[in-house]
């Protein structure tokens, strides 16, 4: 079949590509492009997938290009499958062996053919974590790390590789990252040991696929030439998300003909944490002075009101291409701006409107800056029986450090004085109680006092603890939590804990405040735990549900990219949330603004922006992004 197809293609005369009928002028120019580099600026809802698939069709059917010489690169496997499916339907099921794949899949395929790698050579996420733990254990003088700090360190290692391993390879940026509590020198030592250990085990992670492919091409020019000959036309989707190493290998592959067709929107570059560098897209025409540039300027998704609002916001960014986007649809509803005294009132408003929407809420999304921000609304929707879908799994806020501590106190007092609960609370705050002093499943405080009978100061500590626990037993859960925090000194413990290392005092207090507020609704500890069990089952099942079908979508701004809805709510438009409190400097603010822009442009018909004024003790401040919009 393949040989027959190739014979037929060789017989096809080469001719200029002709764009599909019905394409707008920008799309037509991009589709008709034949040879040489081209940069396509494709804003939200501008038909970029249509443009890419039509160009592939034109190259084959009007241009006489062999299908297997065309390489189409996306950033996710789902996007690659969608692109492949769209192209298959466009060509009415014709068998054209065009190469579709992600950067990692393509580069791994190249490495596999050279080094005969198999699936067992790829590090799983669990293996990466365990390998890192092994490396850290062998290193001397390093601080201990919690699970979230390990995740941060792995992300830093990934970013380091994506930037070309400065200090290892000569042409990368020379500043090395700092990972959490590690100095730059310590990080480099850990990175070097991690890489060495992986190579000794003949293992590679996804970032290595790109890095090693680059090294392969540098070491063996003949191998590079063979792949250059195979992939004569390269198309890249979502080009704004490319990192330095992906781009370097891509440029190698495109030589010598440089038939490189890149499509993206610098205003939607929101993956800096994965190494994405929008400046690579901004500098494309410097790298390729002969490159043509075309803009897909017609938006087929949003109303003029939404598009105008989003355009006004993103125009504040300085490092971007100027664009002239316009809506294809007629006028719609004005963008709503709503303020509330607190988050509870804000969430009640959203939940109330979702309840009224009925099955139509399946066409609605509530988009948050982070997954954590979605927890309160998810809880309220659970109580009101409003079904929701989440693209990403949300960690239950009842499983935060502070919530687990406070739950353990309540459980110990009201549910049988279990040893597991006592182990969690006995030194929060510090009481100097040893685990070895507890030798029964049910904790007996008299036995505990007997254990410390020769230590008067411990007997006094335990006497006070016994009195406090007896007092708690006479309280409802809300009053009990309040007493644990203030009377027993738990809030002081949080303060000391923050001072000693984790630096998360505000976050820990917010977790405690949230838990205390939730507890207020339950007259007993048993009813509270019953609710938590139900809520966590709902969270577990939320990601397994199908979007639509009466389920409102709860998404982060990152997860919302590529999706669209009739109605979109953007809650918590406050300084510290968006832009995030950890991203308040220079380029970080520009990326935060791009995230907000992405979220706004998910809306087809209705867009609602909400913010919280807060209290005197904890005032809320309007996001600068809403100020940019004149609210």
C-alpha positions in Angstrom: 0.0 0.0 0.0 2.8 2.4 1.0 4.8 1.6 -2.1 1.8 2.1 -4.3 1.1 5.5 -2.7 4.6 6.7 -3.1 4.6 5.7 -6.8 1.4 7.7 -7.3 2.8 10.7 -5.5 6.0 10.7 -7.6 3.8 10.8 -10.7 2.0 13.9 -9.4 3.2 17.2 -10.9 4.5 19.8 -8.5 2.3 22.9 -8.5 1.5 25.8 -6.3 -0.8 25.1 -3.3 -4.3 26.4 -3.6 -6.2 27.3 -0.4 -9.5 25.9 0.5 -12.6 27.8 -0.5 -14.2 29.7 2.4 -10.9 30.6 4.0 -10.5 34.1 5.2 -7.6 36.1 3.7 -5.1 35.4 6.5 -6.0 31.7 6.5 -5.7 31.6 2.7 -2.3 33.1 2.7 -1.0 30.6 5.3 -2.6 27.6 3.6 -1.2 28.5 0.2 2.4 29.0 1.6 4.7 26.4 0.0 8.4 26.7 0.8 10.6 28.5 3.3 9.8 29.6 6.9 6.5 31.1 7.9 5.2 32.5 11.2 1.5 32.4 11.7 0.0 34.5 14.5 -3.1 32.7 15.5 -5.2 34.3 18.3 -7.9 32.5 20.3 -10.7 31.1 18.2 -9.0 32.1 14.9 -9.1 28.6 13.3 -5.5 27.6 13.6 -6.2 23.8 13.5 -8.3 24.4 10.3 -5.4 26.3 8.8 -2.7 23.7 9.7 -4.8 20.7 8.4 -5.7 22.6 5.2 -2.1 23.5 4.5 -1.1 19.8 4.9 -3.8 18.9 2.4 -2.7 21.5 0.0 1.0 20.5 0.2 -0.1 16.9 -0.7 -3.0 17.3 -3.1 -2.0 20.5 -4.9 1.7 20.7 -4.2 2.8 17.2 -4.9 4.6 16.8 -1.6 5.0 13.2 -0.3 2.9 12.8 2.9 5.6 10.9 4.8 8.0 13.9 4.4 5.6 16.1 6.4 6.1 16.3 10.2 3.4 17.9 12.4 4.5 18.6 16.0 2.2 19.4 18.9 2.8 19.7 22.6 0.4 17.0 23.9 -0.6 13.5 22.8 -4.3 14.6 22.8 -3.5 17.5 20.5 -1.6 15.3 18.1 -4.5 12.8 18.0 -7.0 15.6 17.5 -5.0 17.1 14.7 -4.6 13.7 13.1 -8.3 13.0 13.3 -9.2 16.5 11.9 -6.9 15.9 8.9 -8.3 12.4 8.4 -11.9 13.8 8.2 -10.8 16.7 6.0 -9.3 14.3 3.4 -12.4 12.1 3.7 -10.5 9.1 5.1 -7.7 9.0 2.6 -4.6 7.2 3.8 -1.9 9.9 3.9 1.1 8.7 6.1 1.8 12.2 7.5 3.8 12.1 10.7 1.9 13.5 13.7 3.5 13.6 17.2 4.7 15.5 20.2 8.2 16.9 20.6 9.0 14.1 23.1 7.5 11.4 20.9 9.4 12.5 17.8 12.7 13.0 19.5 12.3 9.7 21.4 11.6 7.9 18.1 14.9 9.3 16.7 16.8 8.2 19.8 15.2 4.8 19.7 16.3 4.2 16.2 19.9 5.1 17.1 20.3 3.6 20.6 17.6 0.9 20.5 15.8 2.2 23.6 12.7 0.4 24.9 9.8 1.6 27.1 11.7 0.2 30.1 14.4 2.8 29.6 11.9 5.7 30.3 11.8 6.9 33.8 8.3 7.0 35.3 7.3 9.8 37.6 7.6 7.4 40.6 11.0 6.3 39.4 12.2 9.9 39.0 11.1 10.7 42.6 12.8 7.6 44.0 16.0 8.2 42.0 16.1 11.8 43.4 15.6 10.5 46.9 18.5 8.1 46.5 20.7 11.0 45.2 19.7 13.3 48.1 20.3 10.6 50.7 23.9 10.2 49.4 24.6 14.0 49.4 26.0 15.5 52.6 24.9 18.7 54.3 21.5 19.0 52.5 18.3 20.0 54.3 15.5 17.5 54.6 12.7 17.9 52.1 9.0 17.4 52.1 7.2 15.8 49.2 6.2 19.2 47.7 9.8 20.3 47.9 10.9 17.2 46.1 8.4 18.1 43.4 9.8 21.7 43.2 13.3 20.3 42.9 12.3 17.9 40.0 10.7 20.9 38.3 13.9 22.9 38.7 15.9 20.0 37.2 13.5 19.9 34.3 13.8 23.6 33.7 17.6 23.4 33.9 17.6 20.8 31.1 15.1 22.7 29.0 17.4 25.7 29.1 20.3 23.8 27.8 22.0 22.8 31.1 24.1 25.9 31.8 27.4 25.0 33.3 27.3 21.7 31.5 26.8 22.8 27.9 28.6 26.0 26.9 25.9 27.9 25.1 23.2 28.0 27.7 22.4 30.9 30.0 25.0 31.1 32.8 22.8 31.6 35.8 21.9 28.5 37.6 18.6 28.2 39.4 18.1 27.9 43.1 15.8 25.1 44.2 13.9 25.8 47.4 16.3 25.5 50.3 19.3 24.5 48.2 22.0 26.9 47.2 23.0 27.1 43.5 26.1 25.0 44.2 24.1 22.4 46.0 21.6 22.3 43.2 24.3 21.7 40.6 25.8 18.9 42.7 22.3 17.2 43.0 21.6 17.7 39.3 25.0 16.2 38.3 24.5 13.2 40.6 20.9 12.7 39.4 22.0 12.8 35.7 24.9 10.5 36.3 22.8 8.0 38.2 20.1 8.0 35.4 22.8 7.3 32.7 24.4 4.5 34.7 20.9 2.8 34.9 20.4 3.6 31.1 17.3 5.6 32.0 16.1 8.8 30.6 13.2 11.2 31.4 11.1 13.2 28.9 13.5 16.2 29.1 16.5 13.9 28.3 14.7 12.9 25.1 15.3 16.4 23.8 18.7 16.9 25.3 20.1 13.6 24.1 18.6 14.0 20.6 20.5 17.3 20.4 23.7 15.6 21.5 23.1 12.8 19.0 22.9 15.2 16.1 26.0 17.1 17.2 28.0 13.9 17.5 26.7 12.2 14.4 26.0 14.7 11.5 25.2 11.8 9.2 22.3 10.8 11.4 21.0 14.3 11.4 21.3 14.5 7.6 19.2 11.3 7.3 16.4 12.8 9.4 16.6 16.1 7.6 16.1 14.3 4.3 13.1 12.5 5.8 11.3 15.5 7.3 11.3 18.1 4.5 8.2 20.0 5.7 7.8 20.7 9.4 4.7 22.3 11.0 4.6 23.2 14.7 1.4 24.0 16.6 1.3 26.2 19.8 4.8 27.4 19.0 4.7 30.0 21.8 5.1 27.1 24.3 8.5 25.9 22.9 11.6 25.8 25.1 15.2 26.4 24.2 16.3 22.8 23.7 13.2 21.9 21.7 13.8 24.9 19.4 17.5 24.1 19.0 16.8 20.5 17.8 13.9 21.8 15.7 16.2 24.2 13.9 18.7 21.4 13.2 16.0 19.2 11.7 14.7 22.0 9.4 18.0 22.6 7.7 18.9 23.0 4.9 15.6 23.9 3.3 14.0 25.6 6.4 10.5 24.6 5.4 9.4 25.5 8.9 5.8 26.5 9.4 5.1 27.6 13.0 1.7 28.6 14.4 1.0 30.1 17.8 0.0 33.1 19.8 2.6 34.8 22.0 -0.2 36.3 24.1 -1.1 32.7 25.2 2.4 31.7 26.4 1.6 30.5 29.9 4.0 27.7 30.6 7.2 29.3 31.9 7.3 26.8 34.7 7.8 24.1 32.0 10.6 26.1 30.3 8.4 27.8 27.6 10.1 31.0 26.3 7.8 33.3 24.3 10.9 35.3 23.3 11.8 32.5 20.9 8.6 33.2 19.0 9.2 36.9 19.2 12.6 36.4 17.7 11.6 33.9 15.0 12.0 36.4 12.2 15.5 37.4 13.5 16.5 33.7 13.3 14.8 33.5 9.8 15.0 36.9 8.2 13.4 35.5 5.0 10.3 34.2 7.0 6.9 35.5 6.0 4.5 36.5 8.7 0.7 36.3 8.6 -2.0 37.0 11.2 -5.2 35.1 11.6 -7.1 38.1 12.7 -10.7 36.9 12.7 -12.0 35.4 16.0 -14.8 32.9 15.5 -15.4 32.2 19.2 -16.1 35.3 21.3 -18.4 38.3 21.0 -17.0 41.7 20.2 -17.5 42.8 23.9 -15.4 39.9 25.2 -12.8 40.3 22.6 -12.5 44.0 23.1 -12.1 43.6 26.9 -9.5 40.9 26.5 -7.6 42.9 23.8 -7.5 45.9 26.1 -6.0 43.8 28.9 -3.3 42.1 26.8 -2.2 45.3 25.1 -0.7 46.4 28.4 2.1 43.8 27.9 5.2 45.2 26.3 6.9 42.1 25.0 4.4 41.0 22.3 3.3 41.2 18.7 0.7 43.9 18.0 -2.4 42.3 16.5 -5.7 43.4 15.0 -8.1 40.8 16.1 -11.9 41.3 15.4 -14.9 39.2 16.1 -16.8 37.4 13.4 -20.1 37.5 15.4 -22.4 40.3 16.1 -22.7 42.2 19.4 -23.5 40.3 22.6 -23.8 40.9 26.4 -21.5 43.4 28.2 -18.8 41.9 30.3 -20.0 41.8 33.9 -18.0 43.0 36.9 -19.2 42.1 40.4 -17.7 42.8 43.8 -18.4 41.0 47.1 -17.6 41.6 50.8 -16.1 38.1 51.1 -15.5 34.8 49.2 -18.5 33.2 50.8 -20.8 35.8 49.2 -19.0 35.5 45.9 -19.3 31.7 45.8 -23.0 31.8 46.8 -23.6 34.1 43.8 -21.9 31.7 41.4 -23.6 28.7 42.9 -27.0 30.4 42.8 -26.7 31.3 39.1 -25.4 27.7 38.3 -28.5 26.3 40.1 -30.8 28.5 38.0 -29.0 27.5 34.8 -30.0 23.9 35.1 -28.6 21.7 32.4 -27.2 24.7 30.6 -24.4 24.9 33.3 -22.8 22.1 31.2 -21.7 25.0 28.9 -20.3 27.0 31.8 -16.8 27.1 33.3 -15.5 28.7 36.5 -11.8 29.3 36.0 -9.3 29.8 38.9 -5.7 30.8 39.2 -4.8 27.6 41.1 -6.4 24.3 41.9 -6.4 25.3 45.6 -8.6 28.3 44.9 -11.3 26.0 43.6 -11.7 24.1 46.9 -14.3 26.4 48.6 -16.6 26.5 45.6 -16.3 22.8 45.0 -17.4 22.3 48.6 -20.4 24.6 48.2 -21.5 22.9 45.0 -21.3 19.6 46.7 -23.6 20.8 49.5 -26.1 22.2 46.9 -26.1 19.1 44.8 -24.7 20.9 41.7 -22.6 18.4 39.7 -19.1 19.6 38.5 -16.3 18.3 36.3 -12.6 18.9 36.9 -9.9 18.4 34.4 -7.3 18.0 37.1 -7.7 16.2 40.4 -8.2 18.6 43.3 -6.5 17.7 46.6 -9.0 17.9 49.4 -8.4 20.9 51.6 -9.4 18.7 54.5 -6.0 16.9 53.9 -3.8 20.0 54.4 -1.4 19.9 57.3 -3.4 22.2 59.5 -6.8 20.5 58.7 -5.3 17.0 59.4 -3.9 18.3 62.7 -7.2 19.9 63.8 -9.2 16.8 62.7 -6.9 14.6 64.7 -7.6 16.7 67.8 -11.3 16.4 67.3 -11.1 12.7 66.5 -8.9 12.0 69.6 -11.4 13.9 71.9 -14.7 12.6 70.4 -13.8 9.3 68.7 -11.9 7.2 71.2 -8.4 8.6 72.0 -6.8 6.5 69.2 -3.0 6.3 69.2 -2.7 7.4 65.5 -4.5 10.6 66.3 -2.4 11.2 69.4 0.8 10.8 67.5 -0.2 13.6 65.2 -1.2 16.1 67.9 0.9 15.3 70.9 3.7 17.7 70.0 1.7 20.3 68.1 2.4 22.5 70.1 5.6 21.1 71.5 5.1 19.0 74.6 8.2 16.8 74.5 6.2 13.6 74.5 8.0 10.5 73.1 6.3 7.9 70.9 7.9 5.2 73.0 5.7 6.5 75.9 2.6 5.3 74.1 2.3 1.5 74.1 -1.5 0.9 73.6 -3.8 1.4 70.7 -6.1 3.5 73.0 -4.1 6.2 74.7 -4.4 6.1 78.5 -3.2 9.4 80.0 -2.7 7.8 83.4 -0.3 5.3 81.9 1.4 8.2 80.1 1.8 10.2 83.4 3.2 7.0 85.0 5.8 6.7 82.2 7.0 10.2 83.1 6.6 9.9 86.9 10.3 10.8 87.5 10.0 14.0 85.4 7.9 16.7 87.2 7.9 19.1 84.3 6.4 16.4 82.1 3.8 15.5 84.7 2.7 19.2 84.7 2.5 19.3 80.9 0.4 16.1 80.8 -1.8 17.4 83.6 -2.6 20.5 81.6 -3.2 18.5 78.5 -5.6 16.3 80.4 -7.5 19.3 81.6 -7.6 20.8 78.1 -8.9 17.6 76.5 -11.6 17.3 79.1 -12.6 20.9 78.4 -12.7 20.2 74.6 -15.0 17.3 75.2 -17.7 19.7 76.5 -17.6 21.9 73.4 -19.1 21.6 69.9 -16.6 21.2 67.0 -16.4 24.9 66.2 -15.7 26.0 69.7 -13.3 23.2 70.1 -11.3 24.2 67.1 -11.2 27.8 68.3 -9.9 26.6 71.7 -7.3 24.4 70.1 -5.9 27.3 68.1 -5.9 29.9 70.9 -6.2 28.1 74.2 -3.9 25.1 73.4 -1.4 27.2 71.4 -1.8 25.6 68.0 -1.6 29.0 66.2 1.6 29.7 68.1 2.9 26.3 66.9 2.1 27.4 63.3 4.1 30.6 63.8 7.1 28.8 65.2 6.9 26.2 62.5 7.0 28.9 59.8 10.0 30.6 61.5 11.9 27.4 61.7 11.8 26.6 58.0 8.7 26.4 55.9 8.0 30.2 55.7 4.3 29.5 55.0 2.7 31.2 58.0 0.0 33.1 56.1 -0.9 30.0 54.1 -1.1 27.8 57.2 -3.3 30.4 59.0 -5.6 30.6 56.0 -5.9 26.8 56.0 -6.8 26.9 59.7 -9.3 29.7 59.2 -11.0 27.8 56.3 -11.3 24.6 58.3 -12.7 26.4 61.3 -15.3 28.1 59.1 -16.4 24.8 57.6 -16.7 23.1 61.0 -19.2 25.8 62.1 -22.0 24.0 60.2 -21.6 20.6 62.0 -23.0 20.0 65.5 -20.8 16.9 66.0 -17.4 15.5 65.0 -19.1 12.4 63.5 -21.3 14.6 61.2 -18.2 16.6 60.1 -16.3 13.4 59.2 -19.3 12.0 57.3 -19.5 15.2 55.3 -15.7 15.1 54.5 -16.0 11.5 53.3 -18.9 12.5 51.0 -17.1 15.6 49.7 -13.8 13.7 49.0 -15.7 11.0 47.1 -17.2 13.8 44.9 -13.7 15.2 44.3 -12.5 11.8 43.4 -15.3 11.3 40.9 -15.2 14.8 39.5 -12.3 14.2 37.1 -13.9 11.0 35.9 -17.1 12.7 34.8 -17.6 14.0 31.3 -17.6 17.7 30.7 -21.0 19.1 29.8 -24.1 16.9 30.5 -25.2 19.3 33.2 -21.7 19.5 34.9 -20.2 22.9 35.4 -16.4 22.8 34.6 -14.0 23.9 37.4 -10.6 24.6 35.9 -7.3 26.3 36.5 -6.2 28.9 34.0 -3.5 26.6 32.7 -6.0 23.7 32.3 -8.5 25.9 30.5 -6.2 26.5 27.5 -7.7 25.1 24.3 -11.2 24.9 25.7 -14.3 27.1 25.2 -17.6 27.7 26.9 -20.7 29.8 26.4 -20.3 31.4 29.9 -17.1 31.9 32.0 -16.8 33.1 35.6 -13.4 34.4 36.8 -13.6 34.7 40.6 -11.0 36.1 43.0 -9.8 38.9 40.7 -7.6 40.2 43.6 -4.0 41.2 43.9 -2.2 38.2 45.3 -4.4 35.7 43.5 -4.1 37.1 39.9 -1.4 38.1 39.6 -0.3 35.5 42.0 1.6 36.7 45.1 4.7 34.7 44.0 4.7 36.3 40.5 4.8 40.0 41.1 8.0 40.9 39.2 8.6 42.0 35.6 8.2 39.2 33.2 6.2 37.2 35.8 3.5 39.8 35.8 3.4 39.7 32.0 2.9 35.9 32.1 0.2 36.3 34.8 -1.6 38.8 32.5 -1.4 36.3 29.6 -3.0 33.7 31.9 -5.8 36.0 32.6 -6.2 36.8 28.9 -6.3 33.0 28.1 -9.1 32.6 30.8 -11.1 35.5 29.4 -11.0 34.3 25.9 -12.4 30.9 26.8 -15.8 32.7 26.8 -18.1 32.6 23.8 -21.1 34.7 24.9 -20.9 35.7 28.6 -17.9 36.7 30.8 -18.2 37.5 34.5 -15.3 39.0 36.5 -15.6 38.8 40.3 -13.5 40.2 43.2 -13.6 40.2 47.0 -13.3 43.3 49.1 -12.3 41.4 52.3 -12.3 42.6 55.9 -10.4 45.2 57.9 -8.2 42.5 59.3 -7.6 40.9 55.8 -8.6 43.5 53.2 -8.8 42.4 49.5 -7.3 44.6 46.8 -8.7 44.8 43.3 -6.4 43.0 40.7 -4.3 45.4 38.7 -5.6 43.6 35.6 -9.1 44.9 36.4 -7.7 48.3 36.8 -6.1 47.9 33.4 -9.7 47.4 32.1 -11.0 50.5 33.8 -13.1 48.7 36.5 
